[in-house]
């Protein structure tokens, strides 16, 4: 059976000649306790130690997604974890992705392709049992190819109302025969209650599967925490496998928009409003950049490289009174462009964007934000909304028509904003239902790209195609390409144009974001090595700390 086919329920036991990889599962006492990064840390460590390692999350709910090399869509966290392993991500690492489209509905993506939108109750009652079978098959495929698969749970395993049809926490651990490490976040308080309470709500067999705890995001002297750790071990009979320190500025992708009001804001410490463009510490000239925090913001990791630049202050803005006097405005991606455009108008932010442009300001728009720039948004098939048509911001003569088939593809090419200056090499990925319909042959298309399939440039038909939109002076531009700002030369050229507007000298290209990302994986792994009981974790996972020469482990 192929990984993208739904089939009957089946066991993880396969042909006796097939050696199945080991499993280890990270679950949490709640959402946003650090499961994704702990999983990434262990993936990096096992990989560094010579084990073929892969991540796995059976079902992920996120608006941050990642495009695999074969043009499929998975959760961003599993793509990041695959990068930590140094391997190409596949849909088997996250076979079911739920992308919320409203308060009670989500687009269900199965093996990287949209299946359909489901209301929460209908999905739970009708499709969840099928999804469980798909997830188990994907895990089997991974276990046949890797020495160890590190599984990540979702939310908490103690959600009483969800346990009977669980496919992502304790049921998945049982199907995988995976020992469970329970992670808890001490930064939010109540860490001992959350651990003990979670255990108390588990069934006896589930409780037996928990092999230890990791306490995450600790600040201060761990000696002061030790009496609590001793009590916890005595109370539960299970070991504390480590206390991980709070790691600010790690620069690895967040799972979902919850982190926009939590970790990211705390780490970056960006003020809500700025009164000057002067760095309080160094007196350096800094660009004030605002990112519109749309209610259904997606792939907000697009802006991560901006936080790393030495001359930027980046703010997420959702209220008109926080607008200030920005130098650059970014309209990010959206899972529901029509609804978010209506919100933009209701908040008074749409008019502020237009005033900013009329006054010579710079605006960049990515994916959903790009779709807002045209004259009309058309939804004849009801893909995003029950509203068949709505006016765009009217900045460019094009329309967007939402289609039932989603575009998911990796791309590369060149960019030249404003039709002049040197071109920059770029790459990125597209994930969108909307298709751009030009209303004029004279539109300036600043990007020239071709598609990449399985790591190779497309050779079918016209290899290169124009993409995106720009004003003649390059001050307003939009693109479907996520990851466009991860291109160092392009990002620095864009920032230097804004510096020139203010009469400031250009800055050299000093940030190598992809190199910083690799360094961040190593920093994460080094920290985990220093603070986790790795010999015990290796024993729990059934691995030797020193990998034997024979890659096939029994």
N, C-alpha and C positions, 0 to 999 in steps of 0.2 A: 504493500500500500504506500502511496506517495504521501509526503508530509502535508500536502494541501488538499487531501481528500478526507472527508468525514467518513468514519466507519463505525462499526459496532464496538462496544466496550471490549477491551482486551487487556490481558495481563502484561506487565513489564518483562515477563519471562519469555525469552526467545530461544532460538536454536542453541543447543548446548555448546556448539563450536564458537559461538559469538561471545566474546569477552565484553561485558558491560562495564562502562566507566563507573567510578564511585560517585556518590552524591553528597552534598552538604547544603543545608537550607538555612537562609537567614530570614527569620520572621521578626516582627516588631510588636511592641505594645500598642502602637498607634501609627497613624500616617505621619510622615515627615520626621521620623526619629533617626533617619540616616541609613536605612536598609540598603538603598542603592549604592551609596558610597562604601559601606562596609563590604558589600558584595564585590564592588570594583576593586577594593583593596586586596581581598583574598584572591580574586582573579589574577591580579598583577603578581602577587606573591607566589602563587602556585606556578604561574608562567615563568617567572624569574628562576624558580627552583627546578625547572625542566619538565614540568608536567603539561601535557596538552590539555588546556582548560577552556571551558565555554560557559557563558552565562545562560540563564533561563528564567523566564517569568511567564507562566502559562497565560495569564490575562492581565493586561495593564490598562488602566484608565488614565489617559493623559492627552493634552493638546500639544505636547512637545513630541514631535515624531522625527524619525530618522529614515533616510532612504538607503536601502541596501544597493549593492552594486548591480543587482539584476532588476532595479527599478521597483522594489516593493517597499512597503511602509511598515515600520515597527516602532515600538516605544523608544524614545530618545535614550532612556537609561540603559536599555539593553544594547543599543548601538555603542554607547559610551563604554559599557563593560566589555564588549567585544574588542573595542579599540585598546582597552587595558590589557587584554589577552594577546594583542597583536595579530588578530585574525579578522577575516571579513565577516561581517554580520550577516545572518540569514534569518528568514522568517521563522525557522524552527526555534529560535531563541526567544521569540515573543509571538506565538501563533495567533493570539487573539488580542486585538487592540480596540479599546472603546474610546471614541472621541466625542465628548459631550457636545450636543447641539442645542440643548435647552436644559431646564431644571430637571426634567424627568425623562430625557431621551438622549440617545447616543447613536452615532454612526458606528456600526460594527464592522471592523476590518479583520478579515480572516486570511491568514498567510499573505498579508501585505496588500490585499485588494478589498475595496469596500463591498460588503455583502448587501446591507440595507440599514436603514434607521430603525431602531427598536425603542419603544417605550420600556421603561425599567421593568415593569411587571411582566410584560409580554416576553422580554428577553429572558428573564429569570425562569419563567414557566415553560417556555417553548424551545429556546435555543441553548440554554446553559448545559443541559445534558449532552447535546451534540458537541458543544465547545470543549467539554471535558475530555471526550474521546479524541478530539483533534490535538489537544494539549498533550495527552499521554503519548500519542504517536510521535509528536515532535520530540518529546523528551527521549523516547526510545532511540530515535535517529541520532540525537546528540550523544547519547551514552555509548552508542556503537562506534563513534568517531573520536571520542575524547577520553582522556584518563580520568578526568573529574569534571562534573557539571555542578556549578554553584547556583543554586536556585534562590530566587528572591520571592518572598511573600508579598501580600498587599494589605495595607491597613493593619488590622489586628486579627489574630486567629480566634479571638474570644467574642466576635460579633454574634450573639446568640440568634438573632433574626436571620442570619445568612448562612449559618453553619450547615444546614441540612443539604444545601446544594453547592457547597464550597468546592471550587476547582483550583484555588490559588494558595491556600494555606495548609491546614492539617490534612485534608484529604489528599492534596497533591504530595505532601510529605510521605503519606502512607503508600500511595501508588509508586512513588520513587524509592521507597524504603530509605528515606533520607533522615539522618540525624538533624535536629533543629537547634540552632543557636538563636536565642531570643535577645533582641536589641531594644534598649530603652534610652530615652533622651532625658538626661538630668538637667539640661538647661531650662526646660519648661517647668521643673519642679515635680514633686510627687513620684520620684523614680522608683522608690521601694514599693509604694502602694501599687503602682502600675504593673510592676513585675509580679508581685504576689497576687494581685487581683486577677491578672491574666491567667496565671497558673490555676487559681481556684476555679475559674470558669471553664477550664478545659476538662474533657473526659479523661479518666485515668490512663487510658492507652495513649492519648495525645500528650498528657503530662509526662509520661514516661519517655516520650520521644524527645523532649527538650533536654539537651545535654549540658547546657550552661548559658550564661548571660554575658552580654557585652553592654557596658554602660557608655554612652556616647555623649560628646559635646561637654566634657567636664572642664571647668575653669577653676584653678586654684591648686592647693596642696593636697595631693591624694591621701596623705597621711591623716588628714582630718576626716576623710571619707571612710577610712579603714574600719572603724567600729561598725558602721552601717553595712559594709561588705561582709564582715564576719557574721553579723546577725542574719543577713540574707542567706548566706551559705548554710548556717545552722537551721534557719527556719525552713528552707526548701530542700536541703540535702543535695543541692546542685552547685557547681562551682561558678564563680565569677571568672570569666575567661579573659577579662581585660577591662581597663577604663581608658577610653580613647579621649584625648584632649580636644577641645574646641579648635578647629583649624580655620581661621579667617583667610579670606582671599585665595581659596584653593583653585578657583577658576575652572572647575569642572561643572558640567551641565546639571542644572536642577531638574527635578522630575516634572513639576507642574507649577501652576501659577500661585499655589499656596506659599511658595518660597519667596515670592515677590514682596510679601509683607512680613517675612520672617528673616531667614538666614541672609538672603541677599541684601536686604536693606540694612541689617545689622552689620554685615561685613563691610559694605561699602560706605556706610555712614554718610549718605548723601542728604543734604538738607532739602526740605520741601520747597523752599524758594531761595534764590540767590540774589544778592544785591550788587554784586560786582563780579568781575572775571579775574579775581586775584586769589591765588592759592593762599590760605591762611598761614601755612607753614613756610613756604618757600618764596612767596611773592611772584611766582611764575604766572605767565599769561595762560589762562585756561578757557576753553570753549564750554559754554553752557549748552548741553544737549538734553532735550526732553524727548522721552518716549511716551506716546499716548498709551495709557494702560487700559486698553479695551476690555470690556467685561468678558469677552470670549477670546482673549489674546491667545495666539498659538505660536509655537516655535520662537518664544521670546529670547531663546539662547542666541538668536541672530545678533543681539546687541552685546553679547559678552565681551568681544574684543575691544569695544569702546571703553570698558572699565579698566582695561590694561594699559591704555595709552597715558602718557605722562601729562598731557595737556587738556584733559577732558574732565568735566563734571557731568555725570549722567543721572537724570532724574526721571522716575516714572510718575506721570501726571494723569489724574483722572478728574480733576475739578478745575474750573476756569480760574478760580482765585489763586491757584498755584502756578499759573502760567509764567509769570515773571517776564523776562526779556531774553528769550533763548536765542542762541546763534544758529542752532540746527534743530530741526523737528523731525522725528521719525515716526511714521505710521506703520505699525508692525502687522504681522499676519493675524488673521481672524478665522475662527471656525464657522462664523456666521456673519458674513460681510454686511448683508442687508440690515440685520438687527443691530450690529455694532455701528453702522453708519447712522442709523436712526438715533442711537444713544449719543453719538458724537454731536449730532445737531441739538438734541435735548439738553446736553450739558453746556452748550454754548462754545464747545471746542472747535466745531467745524468752522464757525465764523472767525475764530482766533487763528486757525490755520490759514484761512484765506487772507486775513489781514496781514499775517506774517509774510505771505508771498507777495501781496500788493506792495509791501514796504521793502521788497528786495531781499527777503529772508530765504533761507535754504530749507528745502523739505525733501526727504527721501522716504520712499514708500515701498514696502516689501509685501508681496503676495496679496493678502486681503486689503492692506493699505493701498497697494497699487490699483486694485480693482475699484477703489473708491474715487480715483482721480478722474475717471471718464465722465461721459454725459449721462449714461443710463446703465443700470444693472437689470438684466432680464433673467427671469427664472420661470420659463414656460413649463418646465417639468416638475416644479415644486421641489427642487433638490435641496435648497436652503430655507425656503420660506413659503408661506401660503400667499405671499404678496408677489404677483407675477412680474411687477416692474416697479422700480423706484429711481428717482434722479440721483446721479452721482454728484461729485463736487464741481463738475463741469470745467475742469482745468485743461482737458485735452479732448480732441474729437475722436473718441472711440467709445464703444459699448462693451460690456461684459455679458456674456450669456453662459449661465450655469448649465453644465451637461451632466447626464447620469454617469458618465465614465470619468473616473478621476485620472489626472495626469500625475504620475510619479516617476521621476527620472533624474539621474545624475547628469550634469552638463559641465562643459568647460569651453573656454574661448577667450575673447578679448573684450575690453571695455574702453570706450572713449567718451567721456562726458562733454557735452557742449559742442561736439563735432570738431574739436580742435585739440591740440596737445598730443602727447605720446599715449599710445594705447597701453593698457595694463593686462597682463594675463589674469584670468579669473577661473574659478570653478565653484560649483555649488550644486543645489538640488531643487527640483520643483515638486510641489505637492499642491494641486489645486483642481477644483471642479470647474472654475470659470475659464472661459475662453475669450481672448481679446479679439474684437472685431473692429479693425481700423475704419475710421470714418473719413480718412483723407490719405492720399498717396504720399503726402509730404511730411508725414510724421517722422520725427527724428528718433531712430531706434539705436540707442547707444551701445547695445551689447550684441556681439556676434558669437553665436555658440553652436556647439554640436552635442549630441547626446552620447552618453557613455553607457555601454551595456557589458556587464561582466568584466569591467575594467578596461574595455576597448572602445575607442571612438566609433560612432555609427558610420557604416559604409553604405547604408541603404538610402537611395534617393538623394536629395540634397543634403550633404553632410552638414553644412552650416546654415543657420537661419538667424534673422534679426530678432531681437527680443527687447522688451522693455520700452520705455518712453522717456523723453527728456525735453526740456526747454532748450532753446538755442544756446543760452548762456550756461546751461548745466546746473542751474540753481535748484530746479525741481526735477526729480527723476523717480521712476518707479520700475520695479522688476518683479517677476515671479520667483526669482532665484533666492531661496534661503541660503544662508552662508555667504552671501556676497561680501559682507563686512569682515569675514574671516580671511579675505585676501589682503595681505599686508600692504602691498604697493597701492592697490586701489583705495584701501581705507585711508592711508596716509595722504594720498593725493586729494581725496575728498576733504579731509580735515584741513589740509594746507590751503585749499581754496577758501574755506571759511576763515582761516587766519588772515589770508590776503584781504578779505573784505574788511577786516578790522585794522588793516595796516600793520599786521604783525609779520615777522619773518617766518618763512617756512621752517618746519622742523624735519630732521632726517628720519628715515624709516628705521626705528630702533626696536620695535616690538615684532617678534617672530612668534605669532600666536600659536601655530601648530607645535613649535618647539617648546613653548611654555606649557602647552597641554601635556606633552610627553613628560616634561619635568614635573608637572603636577601629579601625574600618575605615580612617578617614582617617589615624590614627597609623601603622597598618601600611603604608599606601600612601606616606606621607611618608618613612618609614624606608627603604622599598625604593627610592624615588626618589633618596635621598641616598647609597645604597650599591651600587646596581646600575648597570651600564653600559647605560642605557636606549637610547641611540642604536644600539648594536650589537644589543640585543634587538629593537628595532623593525625593524632591517634583517633579522635572522634570521626574524622573523615575516612579512616582506614588507609591512610597513606604513610609512607616513610618520609622523614624529613629529607633524607638524601635519596633522590630518585634512582632506582636501579636502572642498569643499562637497558634492560628489556622494557620497551614502551608498553607492552601488553601487561596490564596489572590484573591479578586475579583477586 
